[in-house]
Amino acid sequence: MKSKYLTYETLVRAYSKDLYRYAYWLCRDANVVDDIVQETFLRAWRSLESLNDTNAAKAWLITILRRENARRFERKQLDLVDIDDFEVSDSVTPSADQEIENHLLQRQILKLADEYREPLVLQVIGGFSGDEIAAILDLNKNTVMTRLFRARNQLKELLDTNTLQKGAQNG
């Protein structure tokens, strides 16, 4: 039984930051993220014996986390907020410029359909390969690579359109 504790502790130490970062991309609420990550590790503990390949541990944990996030929506409906209701401050500093660009990029990524957004986030934030993403999403690798290609193209178009619109507004 001691090896189960060591294996579990190793998993938590190795992947808690990655799980937290991915969960934050999914739900953007630190309190919810804490709950989802904690529940992910609880479920991982309960089914640790089903992890046959320790090299696949990260993908296994991400899959658990995705399912736990889906359960959150099964339990209750969340209130939707219109993003246009929020104003951006006029005071911009050099670090604020980067923050605005990051926010813009995040908003554009959120506009992508789930089928394109999820593989892109798994690749960029999670650092997963095409094979790993295919296993996590239970898809063919070619499908994943096509979706990644389309996601990047759609994101580029959204960013280009946004840049043109800003240019037209500024004269």
C-alpha positions, 0 to 999 in steps of 0.5 A: 500500500505504501507504493500507492501513496508514493505514486499518488504523491508523485502524481500530485507534485508532478502535475498539480500546476499543469492541472490547475493551469488547464482547469483555469483555462476551462472555467476562469474562476479560481474557486471552481478551479480549486474544487475541480483539481481537488476532485480530479486528484480524489478520483485519481486516488480512488482509481490509481490502480487503473493507471497502467502506464505512468508515462500516460499519467498526465493525459489520464489526469487531464481526462479525469479533469475534463470529465469533472468539469463536464459534471459541473455543468450537469449539476447546475446551470450557470448564469451567463454574462454578456462580455460587452457589459464590461468596460476597459480602463483607459489607463494603459502602462507597458505591462497593461498593454501585454495584459490587454493583448493576452485578454484579447487573445483569450477572448478570440480563443473563446470564440472558437467552437469547442471542437477547435478550442479544446485541442488548441488549449491542450496543445498550447497550455497543456503541452500535449502532443497530437497523439496525447490530445487524440487519446484525451479527446478520444479522437483519431490523431489526423482529426486532432491535427486537422482541428489544430490547423483549423483552430490556428487559421480561425484564430489568425482570421479573428485576430486579423479582423480585430486588428483591421476593425481597431485600425478603422476605428482609430482612423 
